[in-house]
Amino acid sequence: MDYLIYFIKAQKAASVLSRLPEEKANEILLSIGENIIKETNYILSENQKDLNRMDISDPKYDRLKLTSDRIEGMVSDLKTVAHLPSPIGRILNETVRLNGLKITKRSVPFGLIGVIFESRPNVCLDVFSLCFKSGNVCILKGGSDAEYSVLALVKIIQEVLNSCEVPGECCTLLPVEREATAALLNAEGIVDLIIPRGSRGLIDYVRKNATIPVIETGAGICHTYFDVDGNKEIGQAIINNAKTRRVSVCNALDCLIIHEERLPDLAFLCDQLKESRVIIYADEKAYQALSGNYPEDLLQHATAESFGTEFLDYKMSIRTVTCGEEALEHIAQYSSKHSECIISENPETTALFLNLVDAACVYENASTAFTDGAQFGLGAEIGISTQKLHARGPMALEELTTYKWIIQGKGQIRK
């Protein structure tokens, strides 16, 4: 198949989108939201086709599953994006040189942004709304797991765009076959940026095979350190929420680190996890503290593979440390630089943790489940960037822009 035609049409759509007034773009986004709500039953029926092909015990099942509430949440995020200020045309810096040249640094869209994702159909709507609002055409490459769900959402988006005399290719969906991924990764001179959302395997594949710029997002190996001065009631609530709220997302807790002096409180800290049948891989000290206090069939001895693993399931490891420095060392070794948390009432300890932990989001006495664009007031997110160039943490409207320099003169020449 000649995938170039998809890219050429998307490039033409970008030219139209660059001239679209902000008010019109907002109206279109709100209209898309209304139509998605109207078509909820259709979307759910298409989503069920995808669900029927997946084992319900697969951790990806929860990511794939849509409900009326989840669709309403997706539309709510889209509406929030529509009401946010446009990030385009912002004056980032402005100066007049001694020679009279006026130099302005102004925000502009990237142009064409390719997003490759796996089994989360909500990504489709988040990506489109953020790209459209920031003046970018999105080229979506979803996985076969969510094929029918994504097709349904894109169909509704394109119908509204076309009815508003805006090219439907502003939301371009590539076929699910793998050859389309290779074509997207090598669309030099057409696609400006690639953003992968999914497993570490997907991200590594994109980084190694893309010939155009990539921003890494997604993989989250998240730790929570319960300090010697931690509040156990706060700790219990945070640990349970971070682990069990949604196990299939990248901000879910993977490893609890506990100060050895607080091992007597470990059974209490893990008590609520029993209800969700969370399997715990505990080091020797933690295992002894939990033995007889946690269901025997859910308690296992940790191995080397228990640490540095993104479980995306009702599973969690526990590491015992003798001091905060040892906790920092463990995080430095195993973190994916996504989200890390400390539970402590000691200001000096927490300040040290917040300053030294190298991650996009670092928490003090709060669940890592808050690492989310909507929770940060950004409307939605295109992903959680775990790198340091250009964008870090939740990527939303501002992060989908670059800038250019505007130089205005009155005949100046350089000697």
Secondary structure, DSSP 8 states (H G I E B T S, - for coil): --THHHHHHHHHHHHHHTT--HHHHHHHHHHHHHHHHHTHHHHHHHHHHHHTTS-TTSTHHHHH---HHHHHHHHHHHHHHHHS---TT-EEEEEE-TTS-EEEEEEEE-SEEEEEE-S-THHHHHHHHHHHHTT-EEEEE--GGGHHHHHHHHHHHHHHHHHTTS-GGGEEE--SSHHHHHHHHT-TTT--EEEEES-HHHHHHHHHH-SS-B--B----EEEEE-TT--HHHHHHHHHHHHHS-TTSTTSEEEEEEEGGGGGGHHHHTGGGGGGT-EEEE-HHHHHHHBTTB-GGGEEE--GGGSS----SSEEEEEEESSHHHHHHHHHHH--SSEEEEE-S-HHHHHHHHHH--SSEEEESS-GGG-STTTTTSS--SEEE-SSSS--EEE-TGGGEEEEEEEE-SS----
